[in-house]
Amino acid sequence: MVEEKKEAELNQRYFKREYPITEDNKLAQQRYITKKSKGQSPTLTEEKALAYIVSKINPTDKELGPIEYDIKEFCDICGFDERQSYVRVREVLDGLLSRRAWIDRENGDSDGYTYFSHIHASKGSGKGYVEINDKLKSYFIDMKGNFYQFPLHDILAMKTARGIQLYKLLKSLYFKNRNIEFDIETLKGYLDCVGKYPEFKVFRKKVLRPALEDINTYSDLQVDLETVKEGKYVKRVIFHTVDLLKNALPEDIDEYNRRHRNVDREIDPDQLAFAEIYDGMGDYP
């Protein structure tokens, strides 16, 4: 009976982790273009908390009301130790109140909006709700084709916020071109690194290498980095990107399944044997 209950709980976590994140492309293509903006992008845990909230939104809805959250559920889905993370998650949601989404306009102007207009917490229950800023609601619902989507699962084991940010950026641009090119300063703007890492080798070591390790270990993208020099200096980079599921070659599917299992084992180290959990559920994932 205990094992059946545990298996049911793990299956429930699995299905919730597969909930899709659907956002307007502009939310992934935010640019932090001044030194003063450093640190305005979400931290690692804030990225995961934000994704958890967005996974609860139905993108086909015409209206977007308050979104309920549950700290225990969040910890379960993300594989956090609830005893250690309960207070921390509240702090993370509080931190998100000060984070801004930057939306570029066609005329070159940018507008910054806080993600949430209101967070409510019920005393002692670990539950509450958040309200998305009215100015941003159209970037989560009733979109007209300029959006990208990925399963919550694909970012849960990532170790760096910039891994998540680069992953979302590449996902939002993938439909245009599999070979996605940036000049270095533009890329730094997307990753909130303006004014940092003046030497490319340091930028690569501190930012790009860990981000790509996250993407290539846990996600549905396979990304290889090419550098382009002008004279002695690297001026541009090209991300050669393959969506393993859209590519759908047998070896790509096998690779994605391997990454998927890695995530599950990492965020649920005490889970039942893989075969026991998914026996009879068909092909995985």
C-alpha positions as CSV (number, residue, x, y, z in Angstrom):
1,M,0.0,0.0,0.0
2,V,2.9,2.4,0.9
3,E,4.6,1.6,-2.4
4,E,1.4,2.1,-4.4
5,K,0.9,5.5,-2.7
6,K,4.5,6.5,-3.4
7,E,4.1,5.5,-7.1
8,A,0.9,7.5,-7.4
9,E,2.6,10.5,-6.0
10,L,5.6,10.2,-8.3
11,N,3.3,9.7,-11.3
12,Q,1.4,12.9,-10.3
13,R,4.6,14.8,-10.1
14,Y,5.7,13.5,-13.5
15,F,2.5,14.7,-15.2
16,K,2.7,18.1,-13.6
17,R,6.3,18.5,-14.6
18,E,5.2,17.9,-18.2
19,Y,2.9,20.9,-18.1
20,P,3.9,23.2,-21.0
21,I,5.3,26.7,-20.6
22,T,3.8,29.0,-23.3
23,E,5.0,32.6,-23.7
24,D,5.2,35.3,-26.3
25,N,8.6,35.3,-28.0
26,K,9.3,38.8,-26.7
27,L,9.5,37.5,-23.1
28,A,12.5,35.3,-24.0
29,Q,14.1,38.0,-26.1
30,Q,14.4,40.6,-23.3
31,R,17.5,42.8,-23.6
32,Y,19.3,44.2,-20.5
33,I,21.2,46.9,-22.3
34,T,22.8,49.1,-19.7
35,K,25.2,48.4,-16.8
36,K,22.5,49.6,-14.4
37,S,20.2,46.8,-15.4
38,K,22.6,44.1,-14.2
39,G,20.9,41.7,-11.8
40,Q,17.4,42.5,-13.0
41,S,16.9,39.2,-14.7
42,P,15.5,36.4,-12.4
43,T,17.8,34.2,-10.4
44,L,17.8,30.4,-10.9
45,T,15.1,29.7,-8.3
46,E,13.1,32.7,-9.5
47,E,13.2,31.3,-13.1
48,K,11.9,28.0,-11.9
49,A,9.2,29.6,-9.7
50,L,8.1,31.8,-12.6
51,A,8.0,28.8,-14.9
52,Y,5.9,26.9,-12.3
53,I,3.4,29.8,-12.2
54,V,3.2,30.0,-16.0
55,S,2.7,26.3,-16.3
56,K,-0.7,26.8,-14.6
57,I,-1.8,29.2,-17.4
58,N,-4.0,28.0,-20.2
59,P,-2.6,30.0,-23.2
60,T,-6.0,29.6,-25.1
61,D,-7.9,31.5,-22.4
62,K,-9.2,34.9,-23.2
63,E,-9.0,36.2,-19.6
64,L,-6.3,35.7,-17.0
65,G,-7.3,35.9,-13.4
66,P,-5.4,35.1,-10.2
67,I,-3.1,32.0,-10.4
68,E,-3.1,29.8,-7.4
69,Y,0.3,28.5,-6.1
70,D,1.1,25.8,-3.5
71,I,4.6,25.8,-1.9
72,K,4.5,22.1,-1.2
73,E,3.5,21.3,-4.8
74,F,6.3,23.6,-6.0
75,C,8.8,21.8,-3.9
76,D,7.6,18.4,-5.0
77,I,7.7,19.3,-8.7
78,C,11.1,20.9,-8.5
79,G,12.6,18.2,-6.2
80,F,13.3,20.6,-3.4
81,D,13.5,19.5,0.2
82,E,10.3,21.0,1.6
83,R,11.7,21.4,5.1
84,Q,14.6,23.5,3.8
85,S,12.8,25.3,1.0
86,Y,9.4,26.3,2.5
87,V,10.5,29.7,3.7
88,R,12.9,30.1,0.7
89,V,10.1,29.8,-1.8
90,R,8.1,32.5,-0.2
91,E,11.3,34.7,-0.4
92,V,11.7,33.8,-4.0
93,L,8.1,34.8,-4.9
94,D,8.7,38.0,-3.0
95,G,11.9,38.6,-5.0
96,L,9.9,38.2,-8.2
97,L,7.8,41.3,-7.3
98,S,10.9,43.4,-8.1
99,R,11.9,41.7,-11.3
100,R,11.0,43.3,-14.6
101,A,10.2,42.1,-18.1
102,W,11.6,44.3,-20.8
103,I,9.6,44.5,-24.0
104,D,11.2,46.0,-27.1
105,R,9.0,48.1,-29.4
106,E,9.3,48.4,-33.2
107,N,10.5,52.0,-32.9
108,G,13.5,50.9,-30.7
109,D,12.0,51.9,-27.4
110,S,11.7,49.5,-24.5
111,D,9.2,49.2,-21.7
112,G,9.8,47.5,-18.4
113,Y,7.0,45.9,-16.4
114,T,7.1,43.9,-13.2
115,Y,5.9,40.3,-13.7
116,F,3.4,40.3,-10.9
117,S,1.1,43.1,-9.7
118,H,0.1,41.2,-6.5
119,I,1.1,38.1,-4.5
120,H,-1.2,36.8,-1.8
121,A,-0.2,34.2,0.8
122,S,-2.6,32.4,3.2
123,K,-1.2,32.4,6.7
124,G,0.0,28.9,7.7
125,S,-1.4,27.1,4.7
126,G,1.5,27.5,2.2
127,K,-1.0,28.5,-0.5
128,G,-1.9,31.7,-2.2
129,Y,-2.2,33.3,-5.5
130,V,-0.4,35.7,-7.8
131,E,-1.7,38.1,-10.3
132,I,0.1,38.8,-13.6
133,N,0.7,42.5,-14.4
134,D,-2.1,43.6,-16.6
135,K,0.4,44.9,-19.2
136,L,1.9,41.4,-19.6
137,K,-1.2,39.3,-19.7
138,S,-1.4,39.3,-23.5
139,Y,2.1,37.7,-23.5
140,F,0.7,34.6,-21.8
141,I,-2.8,34.1,-23.3
142,D,-4.7,34.4,-26.6
143,M,-1.4,34.8,-28.5
144,K,-1.5,35.0,-32.3
145,G,1.4,32.8,-33.3
146,N,4.4,34.7,-31.9
147,F,5.1,32.3,-29.1
148,Y,7.3,29.4,-28.0
149,Q,6.6,26.4,-25.8
150,F,8.6,23.9,-23.7
151,P,7.8,21.5,-20.9
152,L,8.5,22.7,-17.4
153,H,10.5,19.4,-16.9
154,D,13.2,20.6,-19.3
155,I,14.5,23.3,-17.0
156,L,14.0,21.8,-13.5
157,A,17.5,20.3,-13.1
158,M,19.4,23.2,-14.7
159,K,22.1,24.7,-12.4
160,T,22.3,28.2,-13.8
161,A,19.7,31.0,-14.5
162,R,21.6,31.9,-17.7
163,G,21.2,28.3,-18.8
164,I,17.4,28.7,-18.6
165,Q,17.6,32.2,-20.2
166,L,19.7,31.0,-23.1
167,Y,17.5,27.9,-23.5
168,K,14.4,30.1,-23.8
169,L,16.1,32.5,-26.1
170,L,17.1,29.8,-28.5
171,K,13.7,28.1,-28.3
172,S,12.0,31.5,-29.2
173,L,14.3,31.9,-32.3
174,Y,14.5,28.3,-33.5
175,F,11.5,28.5,-35.8
176,K,13.5,31.1,-37.9
177,N,16.8,29.4,-38.2
178,R,18.6,26.5,-36.6
179,N,21.9,28.4,-36.8
180,I,21.3,31.4,-34.5
181,E,23.9,34.1,-34.6
182,F,24.6,37.0,-32.2
183,D,27.3,39.6,-31.9
184,I,28.9,39.3,-28.4
185,E,27.5,42.6,-27.0
186,T,24.0,41.8,-28.1
187,L,24.2,38.3,-26.6
188,K,25.4,39.9,-23.3
189,G,22.3,42.1,-23.3
190,Y,20.1,39.1,-23.6
191,L,21.9,37.4,-20.7
192,D,22.1,40.4,-18.4
193,C,25.9,40.6,-18.7
194,V,26.3,44.1,-20.1
195,G,29.5,45.6,-18.7
196,K,30.8,42.3,-17.5
197,Y,33.4,39.8,-18.9
198,P,35.2,42.1,-21.3
199,E,37.4,39.2,-22.5
200,F,35.4,36.6,-24.5
201,K,37.3,33.7,-23.0
202,V,36.1,34.7,-19.5
203,F,32.5,35.2,-20.8
204,R,32.6,31.8,-22.4
205,K,34.0,30.1,-19.3
206,K,31.7,31.9,-16.8
207,V,28.5,32.2,-18.7
208,L,28.3,30.3,-22.0
209,R,29.9,27.0,-21.0
210,P,27.8,26.4,-17.9
211,A,24.6,27.5,-19.8
212,L,25.3,25.1,-22.7
213,E,26.1,22.3,-20.3
214,D,22.7,22.8,-18.7
215,I,21.0,22.8,-22.1
216,N,22.9,19.8,-23.5
217,T,22.4,17.7,-20.3
218,Y,18.8,18.3,-19.5
219,S,16.8,19.8,-22.3
220,D,15.3,18.9,-25.7
221,L,17.9,21.0,-27.5
222,Q,21.3,20.0,-28.7
223,V,23.5,23.1,-29.1
224,D,27.0,23.5,-30.4
225,L,28.8,26.8,-30.2
226,E,30.9,28.3,-33.1
227,T,32.9,31.4,-32.7
228,V,33.6,34.0,-35.4
229,K,36.7,36.2,-35.2
230,E,37.5,39.5,-36.7
231,G,41.2,39.8,-36.6
232,K,42.4,38.5,-33.2
233,Y,39.1,38.9,-31.4
234,V,35.9,36.9,-31.2
235,K,33.1,39.2,-32.3
236,R,30.2,36.9,-33.0
237,V,29.0,33.4,-32.0
238,I,26.7,31.0,-33.8
239,F,24.6,28.5,-31.9
240,H,24.0,25.4,-34.1
241,T,20.8,24.2,-32.6
242,V,18.8,21.0,-33.1
243,D,15.4,20.3,-31.4
244,L,15.8,16.6,-30.6
245,L,12.0,15.9,-30.7
246,K,11.3,17.9,-33.8
247,N,14.3,16.3,-35.6
248,A,12.8,13.0,-34.5
249,L,15.6,10.7,-35.6
250,P,15.8,7.5,-33.6
251,E,19.1,8.5,-32.0
252,D,17.8,12.0,-31.1
253,I,14.7,10.5,-29.4
254,D,17.0,8.1,-27.5
255,E,19.2,11.0,-26.4
256,Y,16.2,13.0,-25.3
257,N,14.9,10.1,-23.3
258,R,18.3,9.7,-21.6
259,R,18.3,13.4,-20.6
260,H,14.7,13.1,-19.4
261,R,15.7,10.2,-17.1
262,N,18.7,12.2,-15.8
263,V,16.3,15.0,-14.7
264,D,14.0,12.7,-13.0
265,R,16.8,10.9,-11.1
266,E,18.4,14.2,-10.1
267,I,15.3,15.9,-8.8
268,D,13.8,12.7,-7.3
269,P,16.8,10.8,-6.0
270,D,14.6,8.5,-3.8
271,Q,12.2,7.6,-6.5
272,L,11.2,4.1,-7.4
273,A,13.1,2.2,-10.1
274,F,12.4,3.7,-13.5
275,A,10.8,0.5,-14.8
276,E,8.4,0.2,-11.9
277,I,7.2,3.8,-12.1
278,Y,6.5,3.8,-15.9
279,D,5.5,0.1,-16.4
280,G,2.5,0.0,-18.7
281,M,2.6,3.8,-19.5
282,G,3.9,3.2,-23.0
283,D,6.9,4.9,-24.6
284,Y,8.7,7.4,-22.5
285,P,8.5,10.2,-22.2
